[in-house]
């Protein structure tokens, strides 16, 4: 577990592709959002109106829609059964706005129908948040204790940090299909309710696929970090 390479840890190289992929994914989602935020949808339906239509059509009249601050801060809160949309999505009648609003509506539909992966993800959120907070301190303490000559104890603490970080990887692994499913539901709802035309579907899919890529990047980064930690552990 000791790092015998002075100030440079060669396993950091493993993170470079993940970092570049994350930057690419973020750039792609920003580009797609800005492009289709400038293109009005033919129905002139705002994001809030689209979300309300989708929710009501699926028997979710009890889900509130609120405006929240920031950009691309849109999310569905299952605890309060409330959807929070950023000002641009809430008020704008663009292809991007209705796409994002429908995606969050997809999460509300998942919640309302007891979608298993979403239920599992929501259940582990508090535990994963705690384990994520503790993982890196445990890893650092484990290395420090091992370097102080107490290898067995250091390894034990380090291993616990790895296990905690593995829970973070599991969370990202579960999150990806949840997000992809919400996007699939969004496109189906937009088309089924006539909120976008056939020629607008391509733009909606580009917005949602770009957003999905950020979750792929997050999973890739988490996996590479876990591999790196396992390689460090094997040095002992």
C-alpha positions in Angstrom: 0.0 0.0 0.0 2.9 2.4 0.4 3.6 4.8 -2.4 7.3 4.4 -3.2 7.6 6.9 -6.0 8.4 10.1 -4.1 6.1 12.9 -4.8 4.7 11.4 -8.0 2.1 8.6 -7.9 2.0 7.0 -11.4 -1.5 5.6 -10.9 -2.7 9.2 -11.4 -2.2 8.6 -15.1 -5.3 6.4 -15.0 -7.4 9.4 -14.2 -6.4 11.4 -17.2 -8.7 9.7 -19.7 -11.6 10.0 -17.3 -10.9 13.7 -16.7 -10.7 14.4 -20.4 -13.9 12.4 -21.0 -15.7 14.4 -18.2 -14.6 17.7 -19.8 -15.8 16.5 -23.2 -19.2 15.4 -21.8 -19.7 18.7 -19.9 -18.8 20.6 -23.0 -21.2 18.6 -25.1 -24.1 19.1 -22.7 -23.5 22.8 -22.5 -23.3 23.0 -26.3 -26.5 21.0 -26.8 -28.4 23.0 -24.2 -27.3 26.4 -25.5 -28.1 25.4 -29.1 -31.6 24.0 -28.5 -32.4 26.6 -25.8 -32.4 29.1 -28.7 -34.8 27.1 -30.8 -38.5 27.5 -29.9 -40.7 24.4 -29.9 -43.5 24.6 -32.4 -46.3 24.4 -29.7 -44.7 27.3 -27.8 -45.1 25.2 -24.6 -42.8 26.2 -21.7 -40.9 23.7 -19.7 -43.3 24.1 -16.8 -46.3 23.6 -19.0 -44.8 20.5 -20.6 -44.0 19.0 -17.2 -47.6 19.7 -16.0 -49.0 18.0 -19.1 -46.8 14.9 -18.7 -47.5 14.6 -15.0 -51.2 15.0 -15.3 -51.4 12.5 -18.1 -49.7 10.0 -15.8 -52.0 10.6 -12.8 -49.4 12.6 -11.0 -51.5 15.7 -10.2 -50.1 15.7 -6.7 -46.6 16.5 -7.9 -45.9 20.2 -7.6 -43.7 22.2 -10.0 -41.6 24.9 -8.5 -38.9 27.3 -9.9 -35.4 27.1 -8.4 -32.3 29.1 -8.9 -29.3 28.4 -11.1 -28.7 26.9 -14.5 -29.3 23.2 -15.3 -30.3 22.7 -11.6 -33.5 20.9 -12.6 -34.4 17.9 -10.5 -37.3 15.9 -9.0 -37.4 15.5 -5.3 -39.2 12.2 -4.4 -39.4 13.1 -0.7 -41.6 16.1 -1.2 -43.0 15.0 -4.5 -41.9 18.3 -6.1 -40.2 19.0 -9.4 -37.9 22.0 -9.3 -37.0 23.6 -12.6 -34.4 26.3 -13.3 -35.8 29.6 -14.6 -34.8 29.0 -18.2 -36.5 25.6 -18.3 -39.5 26.7 -16.3 -40.3 29.8 -18.4 -38.8 29.2 -21.9 -40.7 27.5 -24.7 -37.6 26.0 -26.3 -36.8 22.4 -27.4 -34.2 22.2 -24.6 -36.7 23.4 -21.9 -39.4 20.9 -22.7 -36.8 18.1 -23.1 -35.3 18.7 -19.7 -38.7 19.2 -18.0 -40.0 16.0 -19.5 -36.8 14.2 -18.3 -37.5 15.3 -14.7 -41.1 14.2 -15.3 -39.8 10.8 -16.2 -38.2 10.6 -12.8 -41.6 11.5 -11.2 -43.2 8.7 -13.3 -40.5 6.3 -12.2 -41.3 7.2 -8.6 -45.0 7.0 -9.0 -44.8 3.5 -10.6 -42.2 2.2 -8.1 -39.4 1.8 -10.7 -37.1 -0.7 -8.8 -33.7 0.9 -9.7 -34.9 4.4 -8.6 -36.3 3.0 -5.4 -33.0 1.3 -4.7 -31.0 4.4 -5.6 -33.1 6.6 -3.3 -32.8 4.2 -0.5 -29.0 4.1 -0.5 -28.5 7.9 -1.0 -28.0 8.7 2.8 -25.6 5.8 3.3 -23.6 6.5 0.1 -23.3 10.2 1.1 -21.9 9.2 4.4 -19.5 6.6 2.9 -18.4 9.1 0.2 -17.5 11.7 2.9 -15.6 9.1 4.9 -13.8 7.2 2.2 -10.9 9.6 1.4 -10.1 10.4 5.0 -9.9 6.7 5.7 -7.7 6.1 2.7 -5.3 8.9 3.7 -5.3 7.8 7.3 -4.6 4.2 6.2 -1.6 5.3 4.1 -0.3 7.5 7.0 -0.6 4.7 9.5 1.1 2.2 7.2 3.9 4.6 6.5 4.4 5.0 10.3 5.2 1.3 10.5 1.9 -0.2 11.4 1.2 -1.9 8.0 -1.5 -4.3 9.2 -3.6 -1.5 10.8 -2.9 0.8 7.9 -4.1 -1.8 5.4 -7.2 -2.4 7.4 -8.1 1.2 7.4 -7.2 1.7 3.8 -9.3 -1.4 2.8 -12.3 0.1 4.7 -11.8 3.3 2.6 -11.8 1.3 -0.6 -15.0 -0.5 0.4 -16.6 2.9 1.2 -15.5 4.2 -2.2 -16.9 1.1 -3.9 -20.3 2.1 -2.6 -19.9 5.4 -4.5 -19.1 3.4 -7.7 -22.3 1.3 -7.1 -24.3 4.5 -6.8 -23.1 5.8 -10.2 -23.6 2.3 -11.7 -27.3 2.4 -10.6 -27.8 6.0 -11.5 -26.9 5.6 -15.2 -29.8 3.3 -16.2 -32.1 5.3 -14.0 -31.2 8.4 -16.1 -31.4 6.6 -19.4 -34.8 5.3 -18.5 -36.1 8.7 -17.5 -34.9 10.1 -20.9 -36.6 7.3 -22.8 -39.8 8.0 -20.9 -39.4 11.7 -21.7 -39.2 11.2 -25.4 -42.2 8.9 -25.4 -44.2 11.3 -23.4 -43.3 14.3 -25.6 -44.2 12.4 -28.7 -47.3 10.8 -27.3 -48.8 14.0 -26.0 -47.9 15.9 -29.1 -45.7 18.4 -27.3 -43.0 18.1 -30.0 -43.2 17.4 -33.7 -41.4 14.5 -35.4 -38.8 17.0 -36.7 -38.1 18.3 -33.2 -37.6 14.8 -31.7 -34.0 14.7 -33.0 -33.1 17.9 -31.1 -34.8 16.6 -27.9 -32.8 13.4 -28.1 -29.5 15.3 -28.6 -30.2 17.4 -25.5 -31.0 14.3 -23.4 -28.2 12.1 -24.8 -25.7 14.8 -24.1 -26.9 15.0 -20.5 -26.7 11.2 -20.2 -23.1 11.3 -21.3 -22.2 13.3 -18.1 -23.5 10.3 -16.1 -21.4 7.9 -18.2 -18.4 10.2 -17.5 -19.1 10.2 -13.7 -19.3 6.4 -13.7 -16.0 6.2 -15.7 -14.2 8.5 -13.3 -15.4 6.6 -10.3 -14.4 3.2 -11.8 -10.9 4.5 -12.7 -10.5 5.9 -9.2 -11.5 2.6 -7.7 -9.0 0.7 -10.0 -6.3 3.2 -8.9 -7.0 2.6 -5.3 -6.8 -1.2 -5.8 -3.5 -0.8 -7.5 -2.2 1.3 -4.7 -3.4 -1.4 -2.2 -1.6 -4.1 -4.2 1.8 -2.4 -3.8 2.0 -3.5 -0.2 
